[in-house]
């Protein structure tokens, strides 16, 4: 099963894509995606319900979040009321070790994204802050990365033994599915996703070509 784990809709401040349009694009272009995760910036979108759209399109549409830490941006999967109470999603300087620990305690998982990106990726901060304890998974393939950013992320994963996932980081419709994560087992809901990410039966894949 192939899921794009990193995307933004118009609910993000810089997103320009409607969720319905993502679905239409995936089907029209016959992209090899079984679904995607909406990871809106600095918020938890508890209200949006995409079950009807899932039924209409046959795609799995899950929700997560993207928060900001002193190490850069981090994807959160498995967000629930406990995690929302534990973290201020709107902050720009959340301590990464607190984000990782809170996610683990609340049954979620934290995944630093686009690590090779200047300022908002963790590679730029490991030299001064050192590695962050508790990180297990990072985004090694990001559809919006430039130059050697993905290569730097892969090297970081290899150096510290992190597992790697992929996501498009789509903010516009045509970017969805550029990178994704291929799972050996079926993902039916966010609980399945968190469970699988805690294991190792998946790999980051790129469809940018």
Short mmCIF file of the C-alpha atoms (twelve columns), coordinates in Angstrom:
data_MODEL
# 
_entry.id   MODEL 
# 
loop_
_atom_site.group_PDB 
_atom_site.id 
_atom_site.type_symbol 
_atom_site.label_atom_id 
_atom_site.label_alt_id 
_atom_site.label_comp_id 
_atom_site.label_asym_id 
_atom_site.label_seq_id 
_atom_site.Cartn_x 
_atom_site.Cartn_y 
_atom_site.Cartn_z 
_atom_site.pdbx_PDB_model_num 
ATOM 1   C CA . UNK A 1   0.000   0.000  0.000   1 
ATOM 2   C CA . UNK A 2   1.390   3.380  -1.009  1 
ATOM 3   C CA . UNK A 3   0.597   6.533  0.970   1 
ATOM 4   C CA . UNK A 4   1.846   10.086 0.570   1 
ATOM 5   C CA . UNK A 5   2.552   10.990 4.210   1 
ATOM 6   C CA . UNK A 6   3.058   14.750 3.800   1 
ATOM 7   C CA . UNK A 7   0.547   17.093 2.169   1 
ATOM 8   C CA . UNK A 8   -1.198  20.408 2.828   1 
ATOM 9   C CA . UNK A 9   -4.637  21.642 1.864   1 
ATOM 10  C CA . UNK A 10  -6.100  25.146 1.907   1 
ATOM 11  C CA . UNK A 11  -6.427  24.749 5.680   1 
ATOM 12  C CA . UNK A 12  -2.686  25.417 5.895   1 
ATOM 13  C CA . UNK A 13  -1.679  29.067 5.624   1 
ATOM 14  C CA . UNK A 14  0.390   28.407 2.507   1 
ATOM 15  C CA . UNK A 15  -1.686  25.584 1.013   1 
ATOM 16  C CA . UNK A 16  -3.482  26.148 -2.267  1 
ATOM 17  C CA . UNK A 17  -5.083  22.755 -2.876  1 
ATOM 18  C CA . UNK A 18  -8.526  21.471 -1.965  1 
ATOM 19  C CA . UNK A 19  -8.652  17.876 -0.754  1 
ATOM 20  C CA . UNK A 20  -11.226 17.033 -3.424  1 
ATOM 21  C CA . UNK A 21  -8.818  18.277 -6.095  1 
ATOM 22  C CA . UNK A 22  -6.018  16.084 -4.769  1 
ATOM 23  C CA . UNK A 23  -8.304  13.089 -5.165  1 
ATOM 24  C CA . UNK A 24  -9.330  14.103 -8.680  1 
ATOM 25  C CA . UNK A 25  -5.694  14.576 -9.708  1 
ATOM 26  C CA . UNK A 26  -4.654  11.197 -8.323  1 
ATOM 27  C CA . UNK A 27  -7.412  9.424  -10.237 1 
ATOM 28  C CA . UNK A 28  -7.084  11.458 -13.448 1 
ATOM 29  C CA . UNK A 29  -3.311  10.960 -13.609 1 
ATOM 30  C CA . UNK A 30  -3.598  7.335  -12.430 1 
ATOM 31  C CA . UNK A 31  -0.967  7.944  -9.770  1 
ATOM 32  C CA . UNK A 32  0.161   4.839  -7.866  1 
ATOM 33  C CA . UNK A 33  -1.248  6.144  -4.584  1 
ATOM 34  C CA . UNK A 34  -3.709  4.419  -2.294  1 
ATOM 35  C CA . UNK A 35  -4.127  7.544  -0.216  1 
ATOM 36  C CA . UNK A 36  -2.476  10.471 1.529   1 
ATOM 37  C CA . UNK A 37  -2.128  12.174 4.898   1 
ATOM 38  C CA . UNK A 38  -3.009  15.835 5.403   1 
ATOM 39  C CA . UNK A 39  -0.404  17.379 7.699   1 
ATOM 40  C CA . UNK A 40  -1.602  20.944 8.156   1 
ATOM 41  C CA . UNK A 41  0.878   23.494 9.510   1 
ATOM 42  C CA . UNK A 42  0.875   24.304 13.248  1 
ATOM 43  C CA . UNK A 43  -2.623  22.989 13.919  1 
ATOM 44  C CA . UNK A 44  -4.748  19.929 14.466  1 
ATOM 45  C CA . UNK A 45  -7.743  19.920 12.142  1 
ATOM 46  C CA . UNK A 46  -10.217 17.999 14.281  1 
ATOM 47  C CA . UNK A 47  -13.328 19.114 12.402  1 
ATOM 48  C CA . UNK A 48  -12.770 17.995 8.810   1 
ATOM 49  C CA . UNK A 49  -14.364 14.651 7.977   1 
ATOM 50  C CA . UNK A 50  -13.253 13.030 4.742   1 
ATOM 51  C CA . UNK A 51  -15.066 9.686  5.056   1 
ATOM 52  C CA . UNK A 52  -17.594 10.491 2.336   1 
ATOM 53  C CA . UNK A 53  -14.782 11.530 -0.002  1 
ATOM 54  C CA . UNK A 54  -12.960 8.303  0.804   1 
ATOM 55  C CA . UNK A 55  -16.060 6.312  -0.156  1 
ATOM 56  C CA . UNK A 56  -16.467 8.247  -3.386  1 
ATOM 57  C CA . UNK A 57  -12.841 7.985  -4.514  1 
ATOM 58  C CA . UNK A 58  -11.619 4.759  -2.926  1 
ATOM 59  C CA . UNK A 59  -8.660  6.629  -1.441  1 
ATOM 60  C CA . UNK A 60  -7.497  6.521  2.159   1 
ATOM 61  C CA . UNK A 61  -7.469  10.099 3.525   1 
ATOM 62  C CA . UNK A 62  -5.872  10.483 6.943   1 
ATOM 63  C CA . UNK A 63  -4.988  13.495 9.087   1 
ATOM 64  C CA . UNK A 64  -1.816  14.451 10.924  1 
ATOM 65  C CA . UNK A 65  -0.010  17.695 11.642  1 
ATOM 66  C CA . UNK A 66  3.251   19.505 10.985  1 
ATOM 67  C CA . UNK A 67  4.708   21.381 13.949  1 
ATOM 68  C CA . UNK A 68  7.833   23.491 14.337  1 
ATOM 69  C CA . UNK A 69  10.722  22.827 16.732  1 
ATOM 70  C CA . UNK A 70  14.208  24.154 17.379  1 
ATOM 71  C CA . UNK A 71  15.465  21.332 15.130  1 
ATOM 72  C CA . UNK A 72  13.064  22.122 12.288  1 
ATOM 73  C CA . UNK A 73  9.679   20.842 11.204  1 
ATOM 74  C CA . UNK A 74  8.161   17.601 12.455  1 
ATOM 75  C CA . UNK A 75  5.220   15.523 11.227  1 
ATOM 76  C CA . UNK A 76  2.876   14.097 13.846  1 
ATOM 77  C CA . UNK A 77  0.797   10.999 13.151  1 
ATOM 78  C CA . UNK A 78  -1.824  9.708  15.571  1 
ATOM 79  C CA . UNK A 79  -2.822  13.096 16.979  1 
ATOM 80  C CA . UNK A 80  -5.491  12.807 19.679  1 
ATOM 81  C CA . UNK A 81  -6.962  14.894 22.499  1 
ATOM 82  C CA . UNK A 82  -4.149  13.941 24.858  1 
ATOM 83  C CA . UNK A 83  -1.475  15.133 22.441  1 
ATOM 84  C CA . UNK A 84  -3.358  18.343 21.682  1 
ATOM 85  C CA . UNK A 85  -3.468  19.015 25.425  1 
ATOM 86  C CA . UNK A 86  0.246   18.240 25.813  1 
ATOM 87  C CA . UNK A 87  1.587   20.486 23.032  1 
ATOM 88  C CA . UNK A 88  0.942   24.002 21.780  1 
ATOM 89  C CA . UNK A 89  0.759   23.245 18.069  1 
ATOM 90  C CA . UNK A 90  0.920   26.935 17.182  1 
ATOM 91  C CA . UNK A 91  4.385   27.486 18.693  1 
ATOM 92  C CA . UNK A 92  7.379   28.040 16.409  1 
ATOM 93  C CA . UNK A 93  9.949   26.755 18.906  1 
ATOM 94  C CA . UNK A 94  8.644   23.541 20.431  1 
ATOM 95  C CA . UNK A 95  11.467  21.502 22.015  1 
ATOM 96  C CA . UNK A 96  11.911  18.466 19.789  1 
ATOM 97  C CA . UNK A 97  12.614  16.106 22.684  1 
ATOM 98  C CA . UNK A 98  9.309   17.148 24.260  1 
ATOM 99  C CA . UNK A 99  7.441   16.612 20.994  1 
ATOM 100 C CA . UNK A 100 8.944   13.145 20.553  1 
ATOM 101 C CA . UNK A 101 8.263   12.173 24.164  1 
ATOM 102 C CA . UNK A 102 4.710   13.532 24.179  1 
ATOM 103 C CA . UNK A 103 3.882   11.743 20.940  1 
ATOM 104 C CA . UNK A 104 5.192   8.464  22.297  1 
ATOM 105 C CA . UNK A 105 3.331   8.896  25.592  1 
ATOM 106 C CA . UNK A 106 0.049   9.699  23.827  1 
ATOM 107 C CA . UNK A 107 0.185   6.833  21.333  1 
ATOM 108 C CA . UNK A 108 1.336   8.910  18.376  1 
ATOM 109 C CA . UNK A 109 4.661   9.182  16.545  1 
ATOM 110 C CA . UNK A 110 6.842   12.171 15.631  1 
ATOM 111 C CA . UNK A 111 8.714   12.188 12.314  1 
ATOM 112 C CA . UNK A 112 11.123  15.066 11.520  1 
ATOM 113 C CA . UNK A 113 10.535  16.096 7.908   1 
ATOM 114 C CA . UNK A 114 12.724  17.449 5.095   1 
ATOM 115 C CA . UNK A 115 15.850  17.117 7.318   1 
ATOM 116 C CA . UNK A 116 18.182  18.406 4.616   1 
ATOM 117 C CA . UNK A 117 16.375  21.710 4.202   1 
ATOM 118 C CA . UNK A 118 18.207  24.803 5.436   1 
ATOM 119 C CA . UNK A 119 16.890  26.196 8.754   1 
ATOM 120 C CA . UNK A 120 13.719  24.054 8.911   1 
ATOM 121 C CA . UNK A 121 15.504  20.686 8.651   1 
ATOM 122 C CA . UNK A 122 17.323  18.861 11.429  1 
ATOM 123 C CA . UNK A 123 20.593  18.348 9.514   1 
ATOM 124 C CA . UNK A 124 21.333  22.039 9.884   1 
ATOM 125 C CA . UNK A 125 20.981  21.804 13.662  1 
ATOM 126 C CA . UNK A 126 22.695  18.523 14.531  1 
ATOM 127 C CA . UNK A 127 26.111  20.176 14.378  1 
ATOM 128 C CA . UNK A 128 25.266  22.639 17.138  1 
ATOM 129 C CA . UNK A 129 22.502  20.893 19.094  1 
ATOM 130 C CA . UNK A 130 23.603  17.286 18.638  1 
ATOM 131 C CA . UNK A 131 21.302  14.325 17.927  1 
ATOM 132 C CA . UNK A 132 17.886  14.246 19.595  1 
ATOM 133 C CA . UNK A 133 17.149  11.234 21.752  1 
ATOM 134 C CA . UNK A 134 14.005  9.307  20.881  1 
ATOM 135 C CA . UNK A 135 13.845  10.012 17.160  1 
ATOM 136 C CA . UNK A 136 13.268  6.749  15.288  1 
ATOM 137 C CA . UNK A 137 11.903  7.778  11.882  1 
ATOM 138 C CA . UNK A 138 12.649  10.718 9.585   1 
ATOM 139 C CA . UNK A 139 11.443  11.794 6.171   1 
ATOM 140 C CA . UNK A 140 14.213  10.763 3.786   1 
ATOM 141 C CA . UNK A 141 12.379  11.560 0.532   1 
ATOM 142 C CA . UNK A 142 10.539  14.868 0.231   1 
ATOM 143 C CA . UNK A 143 8.902   15.898 -3.030  1 
ATOM 144 C CA . UNK A 144 9.763   19.552 -2.520  1 
ATOM 145 C CA . UNK A 145 13.446  19.051 -1.745  1 
ATOM 146 C CA . UNK A 146 16.071  20.737 -3.900  1 
ATOM 147 C CA . UNK A 147 19.684  20.016 -4.702  1 
ATOM 148 C CA . UNK A 148 21.151  17.446 -2.327  1 
ATOM 149 C CA . UNK A 149 18.573  17.858 0.446   1 
ATOM 150 C CA . UNK A 150 17.188  14.325 0.111   1 
ATOM 151 C CA . UNK A 151 20.679  12.865 -0.135  1 
ATOM 152 C CA . UNK A 152 21.587  14.641 3.110   1 
ATOM 153 C CA . UNK A 153 18.469  13.223 4.763   1 
ATOM 154 C CA . UNK A 154 19.321  9.697  3.622   1 
ATOM 155 C CA . UNK A 155 22.869  10.077 4.919   1 
ATOM 156 C CA . UNK A 156 21.555  11.258 8.290   1 
ATOM 157 C CA . UNK A 157 19.243  8.246  8.490   1 
ATOM 158 C CA . UNK A 158 22.099  5.890  7.693   1 
ATOM 159 C CA . UNK A 159 24.395  7.530  10.241  1 
ATOM 160 C CA . UNK A 160 21.931  7.313  13.131  1 
ATOM 161 C CA . UNK A 161 19.952  4.235  12.121  1 
ATOM 162 C CA . UNK A 162 16.695  6.085  11.489  1 
ATOM 163 C CA . UNK A 163 13.968  4.476  9.417   1 
ATOM 164 C CA . UNK A 164 12.894  6.538  6.399   1 
ATOM 165 C CA . UNK A 165 9.558   7.608  4.955   1 
ATOM 166 C CA . UNK A 166 8.553   9.652  1.933   1 
ATOM 167 C CA . UNK A 167 6.041   12.413 1.305   1 
ATOM 168 C CA . UNK A 168 5.352   14.962 -1.403  1 
ATOM 169 C CA . UNK A 169 5.071   18.024 0.854   1 
ATOM 170 C CA . UNK A 170 2.418   19.086 -1.653  1 
ATOM 171 C CA . UNK A 171 0.932   22.547 -1.338  1 
ATOM 172 C CA . UNK A 172 -0.518  22.548 -4.857  1 
ATOM 173 C CA . UNK A 173 -2.474  19.804 -6.571  1 
ATOM 174 C CA . UNK A 174 0.137   18.766 -9.140  1 
ATOM 175 C CA . UNK A 175 2.721   17.970 -6.446  1 
ATOM 176 C CA . UNK A 176 0.752   15.223 -4.704  1 
ATOM 177 C CA . UNK A 177 2.426   11.827 -4.928  1 
ATOM 178 C CA . UNK A 178 5.885   13.044 -5.919  1 
ATOM 179 C CA . UNK A 179 7.269   11.014 -3.022  1 
ATOM 180 C CA . UNK A 180 5.474   8.528  -0.817  1 
ATOM 181 C CA . UNK A 181 5.867   5.545  1.495   1 
ATOM 182 C CA . UNK A 182 5.276   1.965  0.427   1 
ATOM 183 C CA . UNK A 183 3.933   -0.281 3.191   1 
ATOM 184 C CA . UNK A 184 3.921   -4.060 3.112   1 
ATOM 185 C CA . UNK A 185 0.618   -4.185 4.987   1 
ATOM 186 C CA . UNK A 186 -2.712  -2.453 4.517   1 
ATOM 187 C CA . UNK A 187 -3.352  0.860  6.240   1 
ATOM 188 C CA . UNK A 188 -7.036  1.323  7.087   1 
ATOM 189 C CA . UNK A 189 -6.881  4.120  9.643   1 
ATOM 190 C CA . UNK A 190 -4.487  6.328  11.576  1 
ATOM 191 C CA . UNK A 191 -3.993  3.646  14.210  1 
ATOM 192 C CA . UNK A 192 -2.729  1.262  11.537  1 
ATOM 193 C CA . UNK A 193 -0.379  3.947  10.248  1 
ATOM 194 C CA . UNK A 194 1.162   4.626  13.653  1 
ATOM 195 C CA . UNK A 195 1.534   0.909  14.297  1 
ATOM 196 C CA . UNK A 196 3.280   0.333  10.979  1 
ATOM 197 C CA . UNK A 197 5.590   3.319  11.413  1 
ATOM 198 C CA . UNK A 198 6.754   1.854  14.705  1 
ATOM 199 C CA . UNK A 199 7.888   -1.212 12.773  1 
ATOM 200 C CA . UNK A 200 10.087  -1.460 9.711   1 
ATOM 201 C CA . UNK A 201 7.920   -2.976 6.973   1 
ATOM 202 C CA . UNK A 202 7.969   0.062  4.705   1 
ATOM 203 C CA . UNK A 203 10.232  2.161  2.492   1 
ATOM 204 C CA . UNK A 204 10.358  5.650  1.046   1 
ATOM 205 C CA . UNK A 205 9.699   5.801  -2.704  1 
ATOM 206 C CA . UNK A 206 9.971   8.562  -5.302  1 
ATOM 207 C CA . UNK A 207 7.783   9.155  -8.354  1 
ATOM 208 C CA . UNK A 208 9.246   12.545 -9.272  1 
ATOM 209 C CA . UNK A 209 10.395  11.338 -12.681 1 
# 
